[in-house]
Amino acid sequence: MFSLKSIIALLAVILIFHATAIINYWYWVFPWLDIPMHFFGGFWMAMFFVWLYHSKISQLPSYLIAFLITLSFVALIGVFWEFLEFFYDVFVSSKGYYGYMQLSAADTITDLFFDLVGGSALLGIYFLLKSKTDKL
């Protein structure tokens, strides 16, 4: 369904944009930029998970179970990312390097929400494409 090349290409685009945004302070100049980045991060995580377990997901008894398993993976990685941001603030930002990444609990919840929205968007695309190919 998704090729490894497309998964790596999307990851490269996300990482390059993220690095550029940090270096140029875009996250602090444009606070809203964090939202599409988390959306595309969640989209990519779901894409990777579906690629990794495509045959297993196709064999699950319902779309709901596939949806829950995939979003659980996206949420797990999203929580790890939030821990990374927290530790960055504790060990890097507190020493005077760059700006803070964790602005508040509301920011953390918003980040996790958009991770899940991005993952849900990918799953919507996946299920739509899968239903079209199953009809052929």
N, C-alpha and C positions, 0 to 999 in steps of 0.2 A: 504494500500500500504506500508506504513512505520509503524513499531510498536513503541509504546511509549518507550519500552525498548531500541530499537536501537537509538532513538533520545536522550534519557538520557545518554546512554553509550557513544555516540559520544561527547556530551557536556562535560561529565566527562573527557574524554581523552583530549579534547581541553583545558579545564580549568586547569587540572593537568599539562599539558605540558606548558601552558602559565605561571603558577605560578613558575614552575621549571626554565623556561627561565628567568623570572625576577629575581629570587633569585640568579641564577648563572651568571647573566649578559650576557646571550647568545645573546640577541637582540643587544647588543653593541659590542660583540666579532664577531658575525655573522650577519651583518646588513641585509643580504638576508633572514633571518629566518622570518622576518615580512611578507614576501610575501605569503609563504604557510599557515601561520597562518590566514591571512585575507581570503585566498581562502577557507580554511576549515571553517572559521567563516561564510562566505557567504553561503557555502554549507549547514551548519547546520541551518542557519536562514531560508533558502528556504525549507529545509526538515521539519522544525517545522511548517512553514506556510502551506505547502501542507498537512501535517498531520492534522493541525487544521481545514483547510477548504477543505479537500479532496472532500466531496460531492458537495460543492459549485463550486469548480474548474471544476469538471467533468461535471457540467451542463452549463458552460459558452459556448457561441456560437462558440468561436474559440480558438485555441492554442495561438494566438497572444495576446488576451485579458488576458488569464491566465498568460502568460509570463510577460506581463506588470504589472499586479497586484502583482504578486509574487516578481518581481524585485523591484517594488516600496517599498514593505515591507523591502526587504533586504537593499535597499538604505537608508531608514529611520533609521533602526537600525544601519547601518554603519555610518551615520552622527552623531547619538547620541554617538556612540563609539568614534568618532573623537573629539567630544565635551568633553567627559570624559578624553581623553588623553590631550587635551588642558588644562582643569582644573587641571589635575594632575601636569602638568608642572608649572602652575601658583601658585598653593597652596602647592605642595609637593616638587617638584624638586627645586624650588626657595629657599626652606628652607634647602637644602643640602642633601635631602634623594634621594638615587638612581640616575639614569641618566635621561636625558630628553627623552620624548616619541615622541614629535612632532619635527621632525628635520627640516622640511620645508613645504612649500605649495605643492611642488612636491611629498613629502612623503605622504601627506594627500590624494592627488589625486590618487596616486598609490595604497594606501590602499583601497580607495573606488572602484577603478577599479577592484581590485582583489576580493573584496567582491562580486561585480556583476558577475565576471567570475565564482566564486564558486557557486553562485546562479544559473547561467545559466547552469553549468555542472549538478547540481542536477535536474534542470528542463528537461534537455536533457535525463537523465536517467529515470525520471518519465514518460515523454511522450513516450519513447521507451518501457518501461514496460507496460504502459497503452495500447499502440497500440497492443502489443502482447496478452494481456489478453482480449482485445475487440474482437480479431479475434477468440478466442476460444469459 
